[in-house]
Amino acid sequence: MILFLFHYWKQRKVFSLDRSSNNGLAKLNQTKVLPYLVGLSTFFFLIASSFHAYELTQFFAESFLFHDADYIGISDVLLSFVKGNGFQSHYYSETVNGSYLNHHFAPGMVFLSAFVKMIPNRYGLAVGVFLCYQLTTILWLTWAYVVSQKNNQFIDLKFLVIWVVLTNQLYLYRIGSSYHFEILVVLFGCFFFYQWEKCKTLLLEGGTKFTKHLFLLGLFLILFLLQKEDIGFYLCLFFLPVFLTSLHQVYLTKRDNRSLVPLARLYAFCLFSVLLVTVLYLGFVFFLFPIFDGSHSTLGWSQVLRQEYHSAFKQVTGISKSIQIYWELLLSMGLGFVQLVPELLGISLIYLTHVISTRPWHHEVYSYYSYSLLPFLLYSGILWLKSKKQISLPFVYLILAFLFWKNSMDQNFPLEAKTNTNWYDPKVQSEVNEDLPFANGILQSEVSKVSRNTGNQSKEQIVFSQYNLSFYIQDKVTLYPLEQLHNAKEICDKTKSCYVVLAPDLTNTTIWPKERILDTFAESKPFKLQKIWEGKQIEVWALAE
């Protein structure tokens, strides 16, 4: 703020500031200085984010908090895919081994399966998500740098804004630190929008390889849509004002200059083609796929938006709070792109889906729920950088002052790797930590015993466990949530190695009260249960005919 006031006073008092050459930053030759500065900032970003990712992952694991981030369920799906069972889910299906794609049609999450396969002890998803977060940030920053270098011989003030907001992007951080696959939406959004801009450029310049790039555009569009079932909705909402603007431009060029009509029409046709493919894809996901998959219900996108949650979860109410969140979203990309009216309208239409939503985190655009807006915010920032719109140095300082103020006010940016809050009873948690090595040792010895009794044939070992314990159950077993115990007969029918691991006192009273754990265990006994080990907190039970 001090820099803003000083430069604003200087601009008014001394002379009118030249936006391109008269300030110290803009005089720096971009080809000599800027690459090193951007490279250095990228290096520090990688080091800092990697260290933070390690600390945060260890904290979540040691505090038994990964169940709050759907971590185990998503890992379970990816492990299933690696084993050749497709997107089979034990956690998100009403049936025993239903498809995760009925819960979220997100086949693109397969790109994270390699990490789950290579990295043991269930840390693969954490590593994959944070690496994608880092890669996403660097790719968008690199694209912004290339655009600024192409358009200017000197450092562009708009690039300075984009540079800072990308490496301090609150909403991108939230997706990365949520350990959710939606980070792939922002990553593949970068590929799609980059190719879209490439096609636009070739169209204007009359490039000879336009057909090749049009094919690549279609490929990246499909990859973008594959990341989550509702991306198509948001893409249509974003491109709708742009498409209507392009139709208006066709009308104007036809009226004023007939020689440009074919070019304007071709651009409008490309936009229409993207929207048509997106609509057809949505039709497949929400209507044809449930029929082919044998599901009796379609994915209800509007129903999900209106889904009610327990009153214990925070909900945003009131138009003033929604306006505040909208302002913060615009600020997260430096405000400059508000000069681009069609894109601003598109982002506003997407944000309306959050306003009408009754889901707490979706309404607040919290955690990974910013995935629906972030690719379009970042792309709009790139368009602003490419545009001829100009800003002054005082305005740069003002934007960054607001940005840092907003980020500093957010108590979860960054998330604390240590906290004074006791998520569970410290004594119970300590005793669970003591019991875990013994419980895993029992499971390992049991599977060895079963293998010897069945002629050294390896048998699948199935374990039913609580969400918060599941992360520390050895990763060689097949995990099922505790509530699937009522299907234990069907699940354990083909194996002699089926167990229950639970610690009733280690739980969240809102999500899984102790009584619910005990009732689930007591009411689901299709087999004879035998307690084979009991520690201070953890119990291991074997299920046998």
C-alpha positions as a Python dict, from the first residue, in 0.01 Angstrom:
ca = {
    (1, 'M'): (0, 0, 0),
    (2, 'I'): (293, 233, 74),
    (3, 'L'): (439, 164, -271),
    (4, 'F'): (100, 231, -428),
    (5, 'L'): (58, 563, -248),
    (6, 'F'): (413, 672, -326),
    (7, 'H'): (396, 595, -697),
    (8, 'Y'): (47, 737, -729),
    (9, 'W'): (166, 1062, -566),
    (10, 'K'): (474, 1064, -788),
    (11, 'Q'): (263, 1007, -1098),
    (12, 'R'): (28, 1291, -1012),
    (13, 'K'): (294, 1528, -879),
    (14, 'V'): (581, 1487, -1124),
    (15, 'F'): (469, 1345, -1457),
    (16, 'S'): (235, 1104, -1626),
    (17, 'L'): (395, 763, -1590),
    (18, 'D'): (483, 593, -1919),
    (19, 'R'): (349, 240, -1886),
    (20, 'S'): (602, 84, -2118),
    (21, 'S'): (938, 251, -2067),
    (22, 'N'): (967, 516, -1795),
    (23, 'N'): (953, 305, -1482),
    (24, 'G'): (1247, 107, -1351),
    (25, 'L'): (1090, -236, -1381),
    (26, 'A'): (977, -192, -1742),
    (27, 'K'): (1324, -73, -1850),
    (28, 'L'): (1472, -413, -1771),
    (29, 'N'): (1534, -612, -2087),
    (30, 'Q'): (1309, -914, -2061),
    (31, 'T'): (1530, -1149, -2262),
    (32, 'K'): (1826, -1092, -2027),
    (33, 'V'): (1676, -1057, -1681),
    (34, 'L'): (1326, -1201, -1663),
    (35, 'P'): (1400, -1567, -1751),
    (36, 'Y'): (1639, -1591, -1458),
    (37, 'L'): (1397, -1423, -1219),
    (38, 'V'): (1106, -1647, -1326),
    (39, 'G'): (1329, -1955, -1310),
    (40, 'L'): (1453, -1862, -964),
    (41, 'S'): (1100, -1803, -834),
    (42, 'T'): (990, -2138, -981),
    (43, 'F'): (1279, -2312, -807),
    (44, 'F'): (1190, -2159, -471),
    (45, 'F'): (823, -2243, -529),
    (46, 'L'): (914, -2609, -590),
    (47, 'I'): (1135, -2629, -281),
    (48, 'A'): (886, -2455, -52),
    (49, 'S'): (579, -2644, -180),
    (50, 'S'): (760, -2981, -164),
    (51, 'F'): (867, -2922, 195),
    (52, 'H'): (516, -2808, 286),
    (53, 'A'): (361, -3109, 110),
    (54, 'Y'): (582, -3346, 310),
    (55, 'E'): (499, -3180, 641),
    (56, 'L'): (128, -3156, 567),
    (57, 'T'): (99, -3518, 452),
    (58, 'Q'): (280, -3643, 761),
    (59, 'F'): (55, -3431, 982),
    (60, 'F'): (-265, -3561, 821),
    (61, 'A'): (-144, -3920, 841),
    (62, 'E'): (-21, -3905, 1200),
    (63, 'S'): (-339, -3724, 1310),
    (64, 'F'): (-568, -3986, 1146),
    (65, 'L'): (-732, -3713, 937),
    (66, 'F'): (-714, -3853, 585),
    (67, 'H'): (-1070, -3983, 608),
    (68, 'D'): (-1193, -3621, 605),
    (69, 'A'): (-1043, -3568, 259),
    (70, 'D'): (-1189, -3884, 99),
    (71, 'Y'): (-829, -3995, 72),
    (72, 'I'): (-881, -4365, 136),
    (73, 'G'): (-1179, -4393, -99),
    (74, 'I'): (-997, -4231, -393),
    (75, 'S'): (-684, -4437, -328),
    (76, 'D'): (-901, -4748, -322),
    (77, 'V'): (-1039, -4670, -669),
    (78, 'L'): (-694, -4604, -813),
    (79, 'L'): (-554, -4924, -661),
    (80, 'S'): (-845, -5113, -812),
    (81, 'F'): (-763, -4973, -1155),
    (82, 'V'): (-396, -5070, -1115),
    (83, 'K'): (-503, -5427, -1032),
    (84, 'G'): (-704, -5443, -1355),
    (85, 'N'): (-1048, -5420, -1193),
    (86, 'G'): (-1140, -5088, -1349),
    (87, 'F'): (-1286, -4804, -1144),
    (88, 'Q'): (-1426, -5042, -885),
    (89, 'S'): (-1510, -4880, -554),
    (90, 'H'): (-1572, -5024, -210),
    (91, 'Y'): (-1642, -4683, -58),
    (92, 'Y'): (-1871, -4499, -299),
    (93, 'S'): (-2114, -4766, -407),
    (94, 'E'): (-2444, -4894, -276),
    (95, 'T'): (-2355, -5240, -408),
    (96, 'V'): (-2058, -5446, -292),
    (97, 'N'): (-1817, -5359, -571),
    (98, 'G'): (-1988, -5095, -781),
    (99, 'S'): (-1828, -4853, -1021),
    (100, 'Y'): (-1693, -4525, -888),
    (101, 'L'): (-1803, -4368, -1217),
    (102, 'N'): (-2161, -4382, -1092),
    (103, 'H'): (-2054, -4156, -806),
    (104, 'H'): (-1831, -3928, -1013),
    (105, 'F'): (-1782, -3985, -1384),
    (106, 'A'): (-1413, -3899, -1372),
    (107, 'P'): (-1218, -4158, -1573),
    (108, 'G'): (-940, -3901, -1615),
    (109, 'M'): (-832, -3970, -1257),
    (110, 'V'): (-649, -4270, -1405),
    (111, 'F'): (-351, -4036, -1456),
    (112, 'L'): (-291, -4055, -1079),
    (113, 'S'): (-291, -4436, -1070),
    (114, 'A'): (79, -4458, -1161),
    (115, 'F'): (172, -4281, -837),
    (116, 'V'): (-46, -4513, -631),
    (117, 'K'): (121, -4813, -796),
    (118, 'M'): (479, -4695, -752),
    (119, 'I'): (471, -4541, -403),
    (120, 'P'): (397, -4778, -110),
    (121, 'N'): (212, -4734, 217),
    (122, 'R'): (-75, -4535, 64),
    (123, 'Y'): (131, -4219, 11),
    (124, 'G'): (100, -4242, -368),
    (125, 'L'): (-210, -4025, -400),
    (126, 'A'): (-57, -3749, -185),
    (127, 'V'): (259, -3743, -396),
    (128, 'G'): (61, -3750, -722),
    (129, 'V'): (-172, -3467, -624),
    (130, 'F'): (104, -3235, -504),
    (131, 'L'): (320, -3305, -808),
    (132, 'C'): (24, -3221, -1031),
    (133, 'Y'): (-32, -2904, -826),
    (134, 'Q'): (329, -2800, -882),
    (135, 'L'): (322, -2892, -1251),
    (136, 'T'): (-5, -2704, -1301),
    (137, 'T'): (132, -2387, -1143),
    (138, 'I'): (451, -2403, -1348),
    (139, 'L'): (269, -2470, -1677),
    (140, 'W'): (31, -2175, -1635),
    (141, 'L'): (323, -1953, -1530),
    (142, 'T'): (531, -2066, -1828),
    (143, 'W'): (244, -1994, -2065),
    (144, 'A'): (204, -1647, -1914),
    (145, 'Y'): (578, -1583, -1950),
    (146, 'V'): (580, -1693, -2316),
    (147, 'V'): (283, -1466, -2390),
    (148, 'S'): (448, -1166, -2223),
    (149, 'Q'): (778, -1228, -2402),
    (150, 'K'): (608, -1256, -2739),
    (151, 'N'): (411, -936, -2704),
    (152, 'N'): (673, -713, -2544),
    (153, 'Q'): (1046, -654, -2548),
    (154, 'F'): (1032, -537, -2188),
    (155, 'I'): (879, -663, -1867),
    (156, 'D'): (503, -631, -1891),
    (157, 'L'): (338, -493, -1578),
    (158, 'K'): (44, -725, -1637),
    (159, 'F'): (284, -1020, -1631),
    (160, 'L'): (416, -906, -1295),
    (161, 'V'): (63, -935, -1158),
    (162, 'I'): (2, -1278, -1315),
    (163, 'W'): (343, -1395, -1197),
    (164, 'V'): (270, -1311, -834),
    (165, 'V'): (-92, -1428, -824),
    (166, 'L'): (-5, -1766, -978),
    (167, 'T'): (263, -1846, -721),
    (168, 'N'): (32, -1720, -443),
    (169, 'Q'): (-292, -1860, -583),
    (170, 'L'): (-514, -1938, -284),
    (171, 'Y'): (-772, -2145, -472),
    (172, 'L'): (-513, -2348, -658),
    (173, 'Y'): (-347, -2423, -326),
    (174, 'R'): (-678, -2538, -183),
    (175, 'I'): (-718, -2794, -460),
    (176, 'G'): (-362, -2917, -415),
    (177, 'S'): (-388, -2947, -38),
    (178, 'S'): (-725, -3125, -51),
    (179, 'Y'): (-564, -3448, -179),
    (180, 'H'): (-841, -3475, -440),
    (181, 'F'): (-812, -3569, -806),
    (182, 'E'): (-975, -3239, -915),
    (183, 'I'): (-628, -3090, -952),
    (184, 'L'): (-630, -3273, -1286),
    (185, 'V'): (-915, -3045, -1400),
    (186, 'V'): (-689, -2740, -1375),
    (187, 'L'): (-394, -2925, -1530),
    (188, 'F'): (-582, -3047, -1838),
    (189, 'G'): (-767, -2717, -1855),
    (190, 'C'): (-427, -2561, -1923),
    (191, 'F'): (-366, -2802, -2214),
    (192, 'F'): (-711, -2741, -2362),
    (193, 'F'): (-705, -2362, -2342),
    (194, 'Y'): (-348, -2347, -2471),
    (195, 'Q'): (-451, -2548, -2777),
    (196, 'W'): (-764, -2337, -2817),
    (197, 'E'): (-551, -2021, -2829),
    (198, 'K'): (-314, -2194, -3071),
    (199, 'C'): (-605, -2267, -3307),
    (200, 'K'): (-730, -1908, -3278),
    (201, 'T'): (-386, -1777, -3369),
    (202, 'L'): (-352, -2009, -3669),
    (203, 'L'): (-701, -1911, -3779),
    (204, 'L'): (-613, -1543, -3778),
    (205, 'E'): (-275, -1597, -3943),
    (206, 'G'): (-400, -1851, -4197),
    (207, 'G'): (-174, -2132, -4076),
    (208, 'T'): (-125, -2435, -4300),
    (209, 'K'): (-136, -2690, -4015),
    (210, 'F'): (-477, -2585, -3887),
    (211, 'T'): (-632, -2933, -3936),
    (212, 'K'): (-363, -3095, -3721),
    (213, 'H'): (-414, -2845, -3442),
    (214, 'L'): (-792, -2883, -3470),
    (215, 'F'): (-747, -3256, -3406),
    (216, 'L'): (-528, -3179, -3102),
    (217, 'L'): (-793, -2936, -2980),
    (218, 'G'): (-1055, -3212, -2993),
    (219, 'L'): (-822, -3449, -2807),
    (220, 'F'): (-748, -3200, -2528),
    (221, 'L'): (-1117, -3110, -2506),
    (222, 'I'): (-1208, -3474, -2442),
    (223, 'L'): (-925, -3511, -2189),
    (224, 'F'): (-1046, -3196, -2014),
    (225, 'L'): (-1405, -3320, -1998),
    (226, 'L'): (-1296, -3664, -1873),
    (227, 'Q'): (-1164, -3519, -1549),
    (228, 'K'): (-1512, -3472, -1396),
    (229, 'E'): (-1869, -3511, -1516),
    (230, 'D'): (-1976, -3149, -1461),
    (231, 'I'): (-1685, -2978, -1638),
    (232, 'G'): (-1896, -2970, -1955),
    (233, 'F'): (-2159, -2758, -1781),
    (234, 'Y'): (-1904, -2502, -1670),
    (235, 'L'): (-1736, -2495, -2010),
    (236, 'C'): (-2071, -2425, -2179),
    (237, 'L'): (-2151, -2149, -1930),
    (238, 'F'): (-1810, -1991, -1983),
    (239, 'F'): (-1817, -2004, -2362),
    (240, 'L'): (-2181, -1898, -2399),
    (241, 'P'): (-2114, -1520, -2373),
    (242, 'V'): (-1802, -1563, -2589),
    (243, 'F'): (-2006, -1746, -2855),
    (244, 'L'): (-2279, -1481, -2855),
    (245, 'T'): (-2012, -1212, -2885),
    (246, 'S'): (-1860, -1394, -3182),
    (247, 'L'): (-2201, -1407, -3353),
    (248, 'H'): (-2233, -1033, -3298),
    (249, 'Q'): (-1890, -985, -3454),
    (250, 'V'): (-1999, -1188, -3757),
    (251, 'Y'): (-2292, -953, -3797),
    (252, 'L'): (-2070, -644, -3764),
    (253, 'T'): (-1805, -766, -4009),
    (254, 'K'): (-2073, -864, -4258),
    (255, 'R'): (-2220, -516, -4231),
    (256, 'D'): (-1891, -322, -4240),
    (257, 'N'): (-1632, -535, -4421),
    (258, 'R'): (-1741, -838, -4620),
    (259, 'S'): (-1382, -961, -4672),
    (260, 'L'): (-1357, -1059, -4303),
    (261, 'V'): (-1689, -1243, -4287),
    (262, 'P'): (-1548, -1595, -4363),
    (263, 'L'): (-1285, -1557, -4089),
    (264, 'A'): (-1540, -1443, -3830),
    (265, 'R'): (-1774, -1724, -3934),
    (266, 'L'): (-1500, -1985, -3901),
    (267, 'Y'): (-1417, -1865, -3550),
    (268, 'A'): (-1785, -1879, -3452),
    (269, 'F'): (-1810, -2226, -3606),
    (270, 'C'): (-1509, -2349, -3402),
    (271, 'L'): (-1674, -2220, -3086),
    (272, 'F'): (-1999, -2386, -3184),
    (273, 'S'): (-1816, -2715, -3250),
    (274, 'V'): (-1658, -2709, -2903),
    (275, 'L'): (-1999, -2645, -2746),
    (276, 'L'): (-2162, -2918, -2958),
    (277, 'V'): (-1902, -3179, -2859),
    (278, 'T'): (-1942, -3076, -2496),
    (279, 'V'): (-2321, -3108, -2507),
    (280, 'L'): (-2299, -3450, -2674),
    (281, 'Y'): (-2052, -3562, -2408),
    (282, 'L'): (-2286, -3443, -2133),
    (283, 'G'): (-2568, -3638, -2294),
    (284, 'F'): (-2357, -3953, -2285),
    (285, 'V'): (-2247, -3906, -1922),
    (286, 'F'): (-2586, -3821, -1775),
    (287, 'F'): (-2818, -4034, -1987),
    (288, 'L'): (-2647, -4304, -2195),
    (289, 'F'): (-2377, -4414, -1949),
    (290, 'P'): (-2622, -4499, -1667),
    (291, 'I'): (-2819, -4713, -1916),
    (292, 'F'): (-2511, -4896, -2044),
    (293, 'D'): (-2384, -4943, -1689),
    (294, 'G'): (-2713, -5091, -1574),
    (295, 'S'): (-2780, -4811, -1329),
    (296, 'H'): (-3143, -4727, -1257),
    (297, 'S'): (-3072, -4361, -1187),
    (298, 'T'): (-2890, -4090, -1375),
    (299, 'L'): (-2625, -3862, -1231),
    (300, 'G'): (-2831, -3576, -1093),
    (301, 'W'): (-2608, -3272, -1125),
    (302, 'S'): (-2877, -3028, -1014),
    (303, 'Q'): (-2976, -3260, -728),
    (304, 'V'): (-2617, -3271, -608),
    (305, 'L'): (-2605, -2891, -603),
    (306, 'R'): (-2913, -2884, -381),
    (307, 'Q'): (-2798, -3167, -152),
    (308, 'E'): (-2854, -3090, 214),
    (309, 'Y'): (-2592, -3150, 482),
    (310, 'H'): (-2594, -3187, 859),
    (311, 'S'): (-2638, -2855, 1040),
    (312, 'A'): (-2300, -2908, 1208),
    (313, 'F'): (-2132, -2818, 880),
    (314, 'K'): (-2085, -2449, 817),
    (315, 'Q'): (-2302, -2294, 548),
    (316, 'V'): (-2279, -1952, 388),
    (317, 'T'): (-2603, -1756, 398),
    (318, 'G'): (-2680, -1408, 273),
    (319, 'I'): (-2612, -1221, -48),
    (320, 'S'): (-2340, -1004, 108),
    (321, 'K'): (-2121, -1309, 182),
    (322, 'S'): (-2170, -1440, -172),
    (323, 'I'): (-2064, -1102, -314),
    (324, 'Q'): (-1757, -1107, -90),
    (325, 'I'): (-1656, -1453, -216),
    (326, 'Y'): (-1710, -1339, -576),
    (327, 'W'): (-1485, -1038, -517),
    (328, 'E'): (-1218, -1260, -362),
    (329, 'L'): (-1230, -1492, -663),
    (330, 'L'): (-1174, -1204, -903),
    (331, 'L'): (-896, -1071, -682),
    (332, 'S'): (-722, -1411, -685),
    (333, 'M'): (-636, -1354, -1052),
    (334, 'G'): (-540, -989, -1017),
    (335, 'L'): (-866, -817, -1112),
    (336, 'G'): (-728, -707, -1449),
    (337, 'F'): (-927, -957, -1653),
    (338, 'V'): (-1252, -783, -1551),
    (339, 'Q'): (-1176, -566, -1854),
    (340, 'L'): (-1268, -868, -2069),
    (341, 'V'): (-1647, -856, -2061),
    (342, 'P'): (-1744, -1191, -2227),
    (343, 'E'): (-1505, -1391, -2008),
    (344, 'L'): (-1616, -1205, -1695),
    (345, 'L'): (-1979, -1287, -1777),
    (346, 'G'): (-1888, -1653, -1831),
    (347, 'I'): (-1713, -1677, -1494),
    (348, 'S'): (-2009, -1502, -1332),
    (349, 'L'): (-2248, -1761, -1476),
    (350, 'I'): (-2035, -2041, -1332),
    (351, 'Y'): (-2024, -1870, -994),
    (352, 'L'): (-2405, -1857, -991),
    (353, 'T'): (-2406, -2237, -964),
    (354, 'H'): (-2214, -2194, -637),
    (355, 'V'): (-2453, -1924, -516),
    (356, 'I'): (-2762, -2144, -557),
    (357, 'S'): (-2591, -2450, -412),
    (358, 'T'): (-2680, -2564, -61),
    (359, 'R'): (-2368, -2778, -30),
    (360, 'P'): (-2151, -2596, 226),
    (361, 'W'): (-1812, -2633, 59),
    (362, 'H'): (-1946, -2578, -291),
    (363, 'H'): (-2130, -2264, -182),
    (364, 'E'): (-1817, -2129, -14),
    (365, 'V'): (-1592, -2231, -307),
    (366, 'Y'): (-1386, -2403, -40),
    (367, 'S'): (-1134, -2686, -59),
    (368, 'Y'): (-1127, -2854, -402),
    (369, 'Y'): (-1464, -2704, -501),
    (370, 'S'): (-1286, -2418, -677),
    (371, 'Y'): (-1200, -2658, -963),
    (372, 'S'): (-1516, -2545, -1145),
    (373, 'L'): (-1391, -2185, -1163),
    (374, 'L'): (-1013, -2194, -1151),
    (375, 'P'): (-929, -2308, -1509),
    (376, 'F'): (-1149, -2030, -1645),
    (377, 'L'): (-1004, -1770, -1408),
    (378, 'L'): (-650, -1864, -1508),
    (379, 'Y'): (-735, -1865, -1878),
    (380, 'S'): (-899, -1524, -1848),
    (381, 'G'): (-577, -1398, -1690),
    (382, 'I'): (-384, -1522, -1993),
    (383, 'L'): (-629, -1347, -2227),
    (384, 'W'): (-587, -1025, -2031),
    (385, 'L'): (-211, -1061, -2063),
    (386, 'K'): (-245, -1105, -2441),
    (387, 'S'): (-480, -810, -2475),
    (388, 'K'): (-381, -451, -2543),
    (389, 'K'): (-531, -343, -2212),
    (390, 'Q'): (-277, -152, -2003),
    (391, 'I'): (-230, -83, -1633),
    (392, 'S'): (0, 152, -1443),
    (393, 'L'): (261, 66, -1181),
    (394, 'P'): (58, 214, -893),
    (395, 'F'): (-232, -11, -991),
    (396, 'V'): (2, -314, -983),
    (397, 'Y'): (97, -236, -624),
    (398, 'L'): (-267, -180, -531),
    (399, 'I'): (-372, -520, -673),
    (400, 'L'): (-89, -702, -497),
    (401, 'A'): (-165, -524, -170),
    (402, 'F'): (-524, -651, -186),
    (403, 'L'): (-405, -999, -285),
    (404, 'F'): (-161, -1036, 5),
    (405, 'W'): (-413, -888, 246),
    (406, 'K'): (-677, -1139, 135),
    (407, 'N'): (-438, -1434, 159),
    (408, 'S'): (-315, -1327, 502),
    (409, 'M'): (-675, -1312, 628),
    (410, 'D'): (-737, -1675, 532),
    (411, 'Q'): (-656, -1892, 833),
    (412, 'N'): (-601, -2198, 614),
    (413, 'F'): (-352, -2047, 369),
    (414, 'P'): (-132, -2228, 412),
    (415, 'L'): (-274, -2513, 619),
    (416, 'E'): (-90, -2563, 944),
    (417, 'A'): (119, -2878, 964),
    (418, 'K'): (84, -2853, 1342),
    (419, 'T'): (-214, -2753, 1548),
    (420, 'N'): (-306, -2714, 1912),
    (421, 'T'): (-646, -2866, 1841),
    (422, 'N'): (-687, -3223, 1964),
    (423, 'W'): (-882, -3403, 1693),
    (424, 'Y'): (-905, -3708, 1916),
    (425, 'D'): (-831, -3789, 2276),
    (426, 'P'): (-447, -3765, 2292),
    (427, 'K'): (-427, -4073, 2517),
    (428, 'V'): (-643, -4277, 2277),
    (429, 'Q'): (-446, -4159, 1975),
    (430, 'S'): (-114, -4242, 2143),
    (431, 'E'): (-234, -4593, 2230),
    (432, 'V'): (-360, -4648, 1875),
    (433, 'N'): (-16, -4555, 1744),
    (434, 'E'): (136, -4813, 1978),
    (435, 'D'): (-108, -5080, 1862),
    (436, 'L'): (-77, -5029, 1486),
    (437, 'P'): (256, -5218, 1430),
    (438, 'F'): (121, -5517, 1622),
    (439, 'A'): (-213, -5514, 1440),
    (440, 'N'): (-40, -5508, 1101),
    (441, 'G'): (196, -5781, 1218),
    (442, 'I'): (-103, -5999, 1311),
    (443, 'L'): (-258, -5946, 966),
    (444, 'Q'): (72, -6036, 799),
    (445, 'S'): (113, -6355, 1003),
    (446, 'E'): (-250, -6450, 937),
    (447, 'V'): (-215, -6424, 561),
    (448, 'S'): (105, -6633, 577),
    (449, 'K'): (-80, -6895, 781),
    (450, 'V'): (-368, -6909, 532),
    (451, 'S'): (-124, -6938, 241),
    (452, 'R'): (49, -7238, 403),
    (453, 'N'): (-283, -7409, 470),
    (454, 'T'): (-396, -7364, 109),
    (455, 'G'): (-85, -7504, -56),
    (456, 'N'): (118, -7182, -78),
    (457, 'Q'): (-145, -7020, -297),
    (458, 'S'): (-166, -6652, -226),
    (459, 'K'): (-514, -6549, -120),
    (460, 'E'): (-667, -6204, -122),
    (461, 'Q'): (-673, -6060, 229),
    (462, 'I'): (-981, -5849, 299),
    (463, 'V'): (-999, -5605, 589),
    (464, 'F'): (-1301, -5406, 707),
    (465, 'S'): (-1190, -5096, 896),
    (466, 'Q'): (-1274, -4743, 1005),
    (467, 'Y'): (-1193, -4458, 768),
    (468, 'N'): (-938, -4298, 998),
    (469, 'L'): (-758, -4627, 1069),
    (470, 'S'): (-750, -4738, 706),
    (471, 'F'): (-450, -4530, 602),
    (472, 'Y'): (-227, -4727, 839),
    (473, 'I'): (-357, -5073, 751),
    (474, 'Q'): (-87, -5244, 543),
    (475, 'D'): (-134, -5168, 175),
    (476, 'K'): (-118, -5532, 61),
    (477, 'V'): (-475, -5594, 178),
    (478, 'T'): (-804, -5508, 9),
    (479, 'L'): (-984, -5252, 224),
    (480, 'Y'): (-1357, -5219, 276),
    (481, 'P'): (-1533, -4956, 487),
    (482, 'L'): (-1677, -5082, 811),
    (483, 'E'): (-2036, -5025, 695),
    (484, 'Q'): (-1989, -5291, 426),
    (485, 'L'): (-1985, -5554, 700),
    (486, 'H'): (-2350, -5632, 628),
    (487, 'N'): (-2228, -5764, 290),
    (488, 'A'): (-1945, -5964, 446),
    (489, 'K'): (-2084, -6303, 337),
    (490, 'E'): (-2082, -6202, -28),
    (491, 'I'): (-1748, -6023, -4),
    (492, 'C'): (-1564, -6297, 188),
    (493, 'D'): (-1716, -6589, 0),
    (494, 'K'): (-1403, -6655, -211),
    (495, 'T'): (-1135, -6610, 53),
    (496, 'K'): (-1035, -6763, 383),
    (497, 'S'): (-866, -6441, 489),
    (498, 'C'): (-1123, -6185, 605),
    (499, 'Y'): (-1077, -5955, 905),
    (500, 'V'): (-1219, -5659, 1095),
    (501, 'V'): (-988, -5396, 1243),
    (502, 'L'): (-1146, -5129, 1459),
    (503, 'A'): (-1080, -4888, 1744),
    (504, 'P'): (-1421, -4764, 1869),
    (505, 'D'): (-1278, -4489, 2090),
    (506, 'L'): (-1082, -4332, 1803),
    (507, 'T'): (-1351, -4154, 1607),
    (508, 'N'): (-1520, -3825, 1528),
    (509, 'T'): (-1839, -3780, 1727),
    (510, 'T'): (-2012, -3594, 1439),
    (511, 'I'): (-1909, -3813, 1145),
    (512, 'W'): (-1884, -4155, 1311),
    (513, 'P'): (-1996, -4169, 1676),
    (514, 'K'): (-1862, -4458, 1879),
    (515, 'E'): (-2214, -4600, 1914),
    (516, 'R'): (-2248, -4617, 1536),
    (517, 'I'): (-1926, -4817, 1508),
    (518, 'L'): (-2035, -5062, 1776),
    (519, 'D'): (-2385, -5097, 1631),
    (520, 'T'): (-2248, -5157, 1281),
    (521, 'F'): (-2016, -5423, 1418),
    (522, 'A'): (-2280, -5588, 1637),
    (523, 'E'): (-2557, -5601, 1375),
    (524, 'S'): (-2345, -5738, 1090),
    (525, 'K'): (-2236, -6087, 1183),
    (526, 'P'): (-2300, -6322, 893),
    (527, 'F'): (-1997, -6527, 993),
    (528, 'K'): (-1861, -6651, 1319),
    (529, 'L'): (-1645, -6376, 1466),
    (530, 'Q'): (-1329, -6454, 1656),
    (531, 'K'): (-1116, -6194, 1829),
    (532, 'I'): (-759, -6286, 1745),
    (533, 'W'): (-584, -5986, 1898),
    (534, 'E'): (-664, -5692, 2124),
    (535, 'G'): (-430, -5407, 2207),
    (536, 'K'): (-487, -5099, 2417),
    (537, 'Q'): (-732, -4957, 2161),
    (538, 'I'): (-727, -5165, 1841),
    (539, 'E'): (-911, -5494, 1803),
    (540, 'V'): (-852, -5748, 1524),
    (541, 'W'): (-1131, -5995, 1450),
    (542, 'A'): (-1131, -6284, 1204),
    (543, 'L'): (-1442, -6382, 1011),
    (544, 'A'): (-1481, -6752, 941),
    (545, 'E'): (-1760, -6986, 833),
}
